[in-house]
């Protein structure tokens, strides 16, 4: 049976320029960090008190669902 759990990732446009591709938060092994909840992703950024929309507008970070393998 395929795992249908949802995971979230953190990304931003390289150098904050929206024409640039996205870069993602990676671990020390250059593996994509996947979060079980949006709250955990916001905590890593140190921005748990803000909404996802505020984080996007103020800091340019996106918290989105990861693509399923």
LOTOR-635686 format. One record per atom (N, C-alpha, C, O, CB): residue in three letters; chain; atom name; x, y, z. Coordinates in Angstrom, 1 decimal, decimal comma. Atoms other than C-alpha are relative to their C-alpha. Glycine has a CB too. Example, Ala and Ser with C-alpha at 12.3 -4.5 7.8 and 13.67 -1.06 7.14 Angstrom:
<recs>
ALA; A; N; 0,9; -1,2; 0,0
ALA; A; CA; 12,3; -4,5; 7,8
ALA; A; C; 0,9; 1,2; 0,0
ALA; A; O; 1,9; 1,2; 0,7
ALA; A; CB; -1,0; 0,0; 1,2
SER; A; N; -0,9; -1,1; 0,0
SER; A; CA; 13,7; -1,1; 7,1
SER; A; C; -0,8; 1,1; 0,8
SER; A; O; -0,3; 2,2; 0,9
SER; A; CB; 0,4; 0,5; -1,4
</recs>
This chain:
<recs>
UNK; A; N; 0,8; -1,2; 0,0
UNK; A; CA; 0,0; 0,0; 0,0
UNK; A; C; 0,9; 1,2; 0,0
UNK; A; O; 1,9; 1,3; 0,7
UNK; A; CB; -1,0; 0,0; 1,2
UNK; A; N; -0,8; -1,3; 0,1
UNK; A; CA; 1,3; 3,5; -0,9
UNK; A; C; -0,3; 0,9; 1,2
UNK; A; O; -1,4; 1,0; 1,6
UNK; A; CB; -0,3; 0,7; -1,3
UNK; A; N; 0,1; -0,9; -1,1
UNK; A; CA; 2,0; 5,9; 1,9
UNK; A; C; -0,7; 1,3; -0,5
UNK; A; O; -0,1; 2,0; -1,4
UNK; A; CB; 1,4; 0,3; 0,7
UNK; A; N; 0,7; -1,2; 0,4
UNK; A; CA; -0,5; 8,8; 1,5
UNK; A; C; 0,1; 1,2; 1,0
UNK; A; O; -0,6; 2,1; 0,9
UNK; A; CB; -1,4; -0,3; -0,3
UNK; A; N; -0,2; -1,0; -1,0
UNK; A; CA; 0,8; 10,9; 4,4
UNK; A; C; 0,5; 1,3; -0,7
UNK; A; O; 1,2; 1,2; -1,8
UNK; A; CB; 1,0; -0,4; 1,1
UNK; A; N; -0,4; -1,3; 0,6
UNK; A; CA; 1,3; 14,6; 3,6
UNK; A; C; 1,2; 0,5; 0,7
UNK; A; O; 1,4; 0,4; 2,0
UNK; A; CB; -1,1; 1,0; 0,1
UNK; A; N; -1,2; -0,7; -0,5
UNK; A; CA; 4,6; 16,4; 4,1
UNK; A; C; 0,1; 1,4; -0,6
UNK; A; O; -0,4; 1,6; -1,7
UNK; A; CB; 1,3; -0,9; -0,3
UNK; A; N; -0,2; -1,4; 0,4
UNK; A; CA; 5,5; 20,0; 3,8
UNK; A; C; 1,5; 0,3; -0,2
UNK; A; O; 2,3; -0,3; 0,5
UNK; A; CB; -0,6; 1,0; 1,0
UNK; A; N; -1,4; -0,5; 0,2
UNK; A; CA; 8,7; 21,7; 2,5
UNK; A; C; 0,0; 1,5; 0,0
UNK; A; O; -1,0; 2,2; -0,1
UNK; A; CB; 0,5; -0,6; -1,4
UNK; A; N; -0,3; -1,4; -0,1
UNK; A; CA; 10,2; 25,1; 2,8
UNK; A; C; 0,8; 0,4; -1,2
UNK; A; O; 1,8; -0,3; -1,5
UNK; A; CB; 0,7; 0,5; 1,3
UNK; A; N; -0,8; -0,5; 1,2
UNK; A; CA; 11,4; 27,0; -0,3
UNK; A; C; 0,0; 1,5; -0,1
UNK; A; O; -0,8; 2,1; 0,6
UNK; A; CB; -0,5; -0,7; -1,3
UNK; A; N; 0,0; -1,4; 0,4
UNK; A; CA; 12,2; 30,4; -1,7
UNK; A; C; 0,6; 0,1; -1,3
UNK; A; O; 1,3; -0,7; -1,8
UNK; A; CB; 0,7; 0,9; 1,1
UNK; A; N; -0,6; -0,2; 1,3
UNK; A; CA; 13,2; 31,9; -5,0
UNK; A; C; 1,5; 0,5; 0,3
UNK; A; O; 1,7; 1,2; 1,2
UNK; A; CB; -0,7; 1,2; -0,8
UNK; A; N; -1,4; -0,3; -0,2
UNK; A; CA; 17,0; 32,1; -5,3
UNK; A; C; 0,2; 1,5; -0,1
UNK; A; O; -0,3; 2,2; -1,0
UNK; A; CB; 0,8; -0,7; -1,1
UNK; A; N; -0,3; -1,4; -0,2
UNK; A; CA; 18,2; 35,6; -4,2
UNK; A; C; -1,3; 0,8; 0,1
UNK; A; O; -1,2; 2,1; -0,1
UNK; A; CB; 0,8; 0,5; -1,2
UNK; A; N; 1,2; -0,8; -0,2
UNK; A; CA; 14,6; 36,6; -3,6
UNK; A; C; -0,6; 0,5; -1,3
UNK; A; O; -1,5; 1,4; -1,3
UNK; A; CB; 0,2; 1,1; 0,9
UNK; A; N; 0,5; -0,5; 1,3
UNK; A; CA; 14,0; 37,1; -7,4
UNK; A; C; -1,0; -1,0; -0,5
UNK; A; O; -0,6; -2,2; -0,8
UNK; A; CB; 1,2; 0,2; -0,9
UNK; A; N; 1,1; 1,0; 0,4
UNK; A; CA; 10,7; 35,5; -8,5
UNK; A; C; 0,3; -0,6; -1,4
UNK; A; O; -0,4; -1,6; -1,7
UNK; A; CB; -1,3; 0,7; 0,0
UNK; A; N; -0,3; 0,7; 1,3
UNK; A; CA; 12,1; 34,8; -12,0
UNK; A; C; 1,0; -1,1; 0,2
UNK; A; O; 1,1; -1,9; -0,7
UNK; A; CB; 0,6; 1,1; -1,0
UNK; A; N; -0,9; 1,1; -0,3
UNK; A; CA; 14,7; 32,5; -10,4
UNK; A; C; -0,8; -1,2; 0,4
UNK; A; O; -1,9; -1,1; 1,0
UNK; A; CB; 1,0; 0,5; 1,0
UNK; A; N; 0,7; 1,2; -0,5
UNK; A; CA; 13,8; 28,9; -9,6
UNK; A; C; 0,0; 0,0; 1,5
UNK; A; O; 0,7; 0,8; 2,2
UNK; A; CB; 0,7; -1,2; -0,6
UNK; A; N; 0,1; 0,1; -1,5
UNK; A; CA; 13,0; 27,8; -6,1
UNK; A; C; 1,2; -0,8; 0,5
UNK; A; O; 1,7; -1,7; -0,2
UNK; A; CB; -1,3; -0,7; 0,4
UNK; A; N; -0,9; 0,8; -0,7
UNK; A; CA; 15,6; 26,5; -3,7
UNK; A; C; -0,6; -0,5; 1,3
UNK; A; O; -1,5; 0,2; 1,8
UNK; A; CB; 1,4; 0,8; 0,3
UNK; A; N; 0,7; 0,6; -1,1
UNK; A; CA; 14,6; 24,2; -0,9
UNK; A; C; 1,0; -0,1; 1,2
UNK; A; O; 2,2; -0,2; 1,1
UNK; A; CB; -0,5; -1,3; -0,4
UNK; A; N; -0,7; 0,2; -1,2
UNK; A; CA; 15,7; 23,8; 2,7
UNK; A; C; 0,5; -1,5; 0,1
UNK; A; O; -0,4; -2,4; 0,0
UNK; A; CB; -0,8; 0,3; 1,3
UNK; A; N; -0,6; 1,3; 0,0
UNK; A; CA; 18,1; 20,8; 2,9
UNK; A; C; 0,6; -0,3; 1,4
UNK; A; O; 0,9; 0,6; 2,1
UNK; A; CB; 1,0; -0,2; -1,1
UNK; A; N; -0,7; 0,4; -1,2
UNK; A; CA; 19,6; 18,8; 5,8
UNK; A; C; 1,5; 0,0; -0,3
UNK; A; O; 2,0; 0,3; -1,4
UNK; A; CB; -0,5; -1,3; 0,5
UNK; A; N; -1,5; 0,0; 0,1
UNK; A; CA; 23,4; 18,3; 6,4
UNK; A; C; 0,5; -1,0; -1,1
UNK; A; O; 1,6; -0,9; -1,5
UNK; A; CB; 0,6; -0,3; 1,3
UNK; A; N; -0,3; 0,9; 1,1
UNK; A; CA; 23,3; 15,5; 3,8
UNK; A; C; -0,5; 0,4; -1,3
UNK; A; O; -0,6; -0,4; -2,3
UNK; A; CB; -0,5; -1,4; 0,4
UNK; A; N; 0,6; -0,5; 1,2
UNK; A; CA; 21,8; 17,7; 1,2
UNK; A; C; -1,3; -0,7; -0,5
UNK; A; O; -1,6; -0,8; -1,6
UNK; A; CB; 1,0; 0,0; -1,2
UNK; A; N; 1,3; 0,7; 0,2
UNK; A; CA; 18,5; 15,8; 1,5
UNK; A; C; -1,1; 1,0; 0,3
UNK; A; O; -1,0; 1,8; 1,3
UNK; A; CB; -0,2; -1,3; 0,8
UNK; A; N; 1,1; -0,8; -0,2
UNK; A; CA; 15,2; 17,6; 1,3
UNK; A; C; -0,6; -0,2; 1,4
UNK; A; O; -0,9; -1,4; 1,7
UNK; A; CB; -1,1; -0,2; -1,1
UNK; A; N; 0,7; 0,1; -1,4
UNK; A; CA; 13,7; 18,3; 4,8
UNK; A; C; -1,5; 0,0; -0,3
UNK; A; O; -2,0; 1,0; -0,8
UNK; A; CB; 0,5; 1,1; 1,0
UNK; A; N; 1,4; 0,1; 0,1
UNK; A; CA; 10,1; 17,2; 4,9
UNK; A; C; -0,6; 0,1; 1,4
UNK; A; O; -0,1; -0,6; 2,4
UNK; A; CB; -0,5; -1,3; -0,7
UNK; A; N; 0,6; -0,2; -1,3
UNK; A; CA; 7,9; 18,3; 7,8
UNK; A; C; -1,4; -0,6; 0,0
UNK; A; O; -2,1; -0,6; -1,0
UNK; A; CB; -0,1; 1,5; 0,3
UNK; A; N; 1,3; 0,6; -0,1
UNK; A; CA; 4,8; 16,5; 9,1
UNK; A; C; -1,1; 1,0; 0,1
UNK; A; O; -2,2; 0,7; -0,3
UNK; A; CB; 0,0; -0,8; 1,3
UNK; A; N; 1,0; -1,1; -0,2
UNK; A; CA; 3,0; 19,8; 9,9
UNK; A; C; 0,6; 1,3; -0,5
UNK; A; O; 1,8; 1,5; -0,5
UNK; A; CB; -0,5; 0,0; 1,4
UNK; A; N; -0,4; -1,4; 0,3
UNK; A; CA; 3,1; 23,4; 8,8
UNK; A; C; 0,6; 0,6; 1,2
UNK; A; O; 1,6; 1,4; 1,1
UNK; A; CB; -1,2; 0,9; -0,5
UNK; A; N; -0,5; -0,6; -1,2
UNK; A; CA; 3,7; 24,3; 12,4
UNK; A; C; 1,5; -0,3; 0,2
UNK; A; O; 2,3; 0,5; 0,6
UNK; A; CB; -0,8; -0,5; 1,2
UNK; A; N; -1,4; 0,4; -0,2
UNK; A; CA; 7,0; 22,3; 12,5
UNK; A; C; 0,9; 0,8; -1,0
UNK; A; O; 2,0; 1,1; -0,7
UNK; A; CB; 0,1; -1,5; -0,2
UNK; A; N; -0,7; -0,8; 1,0
UNK; A; CA; 8,1; 24,1; 9,3
UNK; A; C; 0,2; 1,4; 0,5
UNK; A; O; 1,3; 2,0; 0,3
UNK; A; CB; -0,7; -0,1; -1,4
UNK; A; N; 0,0; -1,4; -0,5
UNK; A; CA; 7,3; 27,5; 10,8
UNK; A; C; 1,0; 0,1; 1,1
UNK; A; O; 1,7; 1,1; 1,3
UNK; A; CB; -1,3; 0,5; 0,4
UNK; A; N; -0,9; 0,0; -1,2
UNK; A; CA; 9,2; 26,6; 14,0
UNK; A; C; 1,5; -0,1; -0,5
UNK; A; O; 2,3; 0,6; 0,1
UNK; A; CB; -0,3; -1,2; 0,9
UNK; A; N; -1,4; 0,1; 0,5
UNK; A; CA; 12,4; 25,7; 12,0
UNK; A; C; 0,4; 1,4; -0,5
UNK; A; O; 1,6; 1,8; -0,3
UNK; A; CB; 0,1; -1,0; -1,2
UNK; A; N; -0,3; -1,3; 0,4
UNK; A; CA; 12,2; 29,2; 10,5
UNK; A; C; 0,0; 1,0; 1,1
UNK; A; O; 0,5; 2,2; 1,0
UNK; A; CB; -1,0; 0,5; -1,1
UNK; A; N; 0,1; -0,9; -1,1
UNK; A; CA; 11,7; 30,7; 13,9
UNK; A; C; -1,2; 1,0; -0,1
UNK; A; O; -1,1; 2,1; 0,5
UNK; A; CB; 1,3; 0,8; 0,2
UNK; A; N; 1,1; -0,9; 0,3
UNK; A; CA; 8,4; 32,2; 12,7
UNK; A; C; -1,3; -0,6; 0,4
UNK; A; O; -2,3; -0,4; -0,3
UNK; A; CB; 0,0; 0,4; -1,4
UNK; A; N; 1,2; 0,8; -0,4
UNK; A; CA; 5,8; 30,0; 14,5
UNK; A; C; -1,2; 0,9; 0,2
UNK; A; O; -2,3; 0,5; 0,0
UNK; A; CB; 0,3; -0,8; 1,2
UNK; A; N; 1,1; -0,9; -0,4
UNK; A; CA; 3,7; 33,0; 15,5
UNK; A; C; -0,7; 0,7; -1,2
UNK; A; O; -1,7; 1,3; -1,1
UNK; A; CB; 0,5; 1,1; 0,9
UNK; A; N; 0,6; -0,6; 1,2
UNK; A; CA; 3,1; 34,2; 11,9
UNK; A; C; -0,8; -1,0; -0,8
UNK; A; O; -0,6; -2,2; -0,7
UNK; A; CB; 1,2; 0,6; -0,9
UNK; A; N; 0,7; 0,8; 0,9
UNK; A; CA; 0,7; 32,9; 9,3
UNK; A; C; 0,9; -0,4; -1,2
UNK; A; O; 1,9; 0,3; -1,4
UNK; A; CB; -1,3; 0,6; -0,5
UNK; A; N; -0,8; 0,3; 1,2
UNK; A; CA; 2,0; 31,2; 6,2
UNK; A; C; 0,0; 1,2; -1,0
UNK; A; O; 1,1; 1,4; -1,6
UNK; A; CB; -0,6; -1,3; -0,7
UNK; A; N; 0,1; -1,1; 0,9
UNK; A; CA; 0,8; 34,2; 4,2
UNK; A; C; 1,0; 1,1; 0,4
UNK; A; O; 1,6; 1,7; -0,4
UNK; A; CB; -1,4; 0,5; -0,1
UNK; A; N; -0,9; -1,0; -0,5
UNK; A; CA; 2,8; 36,6; 6,4
UNK; A; C; 1,4; -0,4; -0,2
UNK; A; O; 2,3; 0,5; -0,5
UNK; A; CB; -0,3; 0,2; 1,5
UNK; A; N; -1,3; 0,5; 0,2
UNK; A; CA; 5,9; 34,5; 6,1
UNK; A; C; 0,4; 0,2; -1,5
UNK; A; O; 1,5; 0,6; -1,8
UNK; A; CB; 0,2; -1,5; 0,4
UNK; A; N; -0,3; -0,2; 1,4
UNK; A; CA; 5,6; 34,6; 2,3
UNK; A; C; 0,2; 1,5; -0,3
UNK; A; O; 1,1; 1,8; -1,0
UNK; A; CB; -1,2; -0,5; -0,8
UNK; A; N; -0,1; -1,5; 0,3
UNK; A; CA; 5,0; 38,4; 2,2
UNK; A; C; 1,2; 0,6; 0,6
UNK; A; O; 1,9; 1,4; -0,1
UNK; A; CB; -1,3; 0,6; 0,5
UNK; A; N; -1,1; -0,8; -0,7
UNK; A; CA; 7,6; 39,5; 4,7
UNK; A; C; 1,3; -0,6; -0,2
UNK; A; O; 2,3; 0,1; -0,3
UNK; A; CB; -0,3; -0,1; 1,5
UNK; A; N; -1,3; 0,7; 0,1
UNK; A; CA; 10,3; 36,9; 4,2
UNK; A; C; 0,3; -0,7; -1,3
UNK; A; O; 1,4; -1,1; -1,5
UNK; A; CB; 0,2; -1,0; 1,1
UNK; A; N; -0,2; 0,6; 1,3
UNK; A; CA; 9,8; 35,3; 0,8
UNK; A; C; 0,1; -1,6; 0,1
UNK; A; O; 0,5; -2,2; -0,9
UNK; A; CB; 1,2; 0,5; -0,6
UNK; A; N; 0,0; 1,5; -0,2
UNK; A; CA; 9,6; 31,7; 2,3
UNK; A; C; -1,3; -0,5; -0,3
UNK; A; O; -2,3; 0,0; 0,0
UNK; A; CB; 0,5; -0,4; 1,4
UNK; A; N; 1,3; 0,7; 0,3
UNK; A; CA; 7,0; 29,3; 1,0
UNK; A; C; 0,0; -1,3; 0,7
UNK; A; O; 1,0; -2,1; 0,7
UNK; A; CB; -0,1; -0,2; -1,6
UNK; A; N; 0,2; 1,3; -0,6
UNK; A; CA; 5,7; 26,4; 3,0
UNK; A; C; -1,1; -0,7; -0,8
UNK; A; O; -2,3; -0,2; -0,8
UNK; A; CB; -0,4; 0,1; 1,5
UNK; A; N; 0,9; 0,7; 0,9
UNK; A; CA; 4,0; 24,0; 0,6
UNK; A; C; 0,0; -1,5; 0,2
UNK; A; O; 0,9; -2,1; 0,8
UNK; A; CB; 0,3; 0,4; -1,5
UNK; A; N; 0,0; 1,4; -0,1
UNK; A; CA; 3,0; 20,4; 0,3
UNK; A; C; 1,1; -0,6; -0,9
UNK; A; O; 1,3; -0,1; -2,0
UNK; A; CB; -1,4; -0,5; -0,5
UNK; A; N; -1,1; 0,6; 0,8
UNK; A; CA; 5,8; 18,2; -0,9
UNK; A; C; -0,7; -0,9; -1,1
UNK; A; O; -1,8; -1,4; -0,9
UNK; A; CB; 0,9; -0,9; 0,8
UNK; A; N; 0,6; 0,9; 1,1
UNK; A; CA; 5,2; 16,3; -4,2
UNK; A; C; 0,2; -1,5; 0,5
UNK; A; O; 1,1; -1,8; 1,2
UNK; A; CB; 0,8; 0,2; -1,3
UNK; A; N; 0,0; 1,4; -0,4
UNK; A; CA; 4,4; 12,6; -3,6
UNK; A; C; 1,0; -0,7; -0,9
UNK; A; O; 1,0; -0,4; -2,1
UNK; A; CB; -1,4; -0,6; -0,1
UNK; A; N; -0,9; 0,8; 0,8
UNK; A; CA; 7,0; 10,1; -4,8
UNK; A; C; -0,7; -1,0; -0,8
UNK; A; O; -0,1; -1,7; -1,5
UNK; A; CB; 1,0; -0,7; 0,9
</recs>
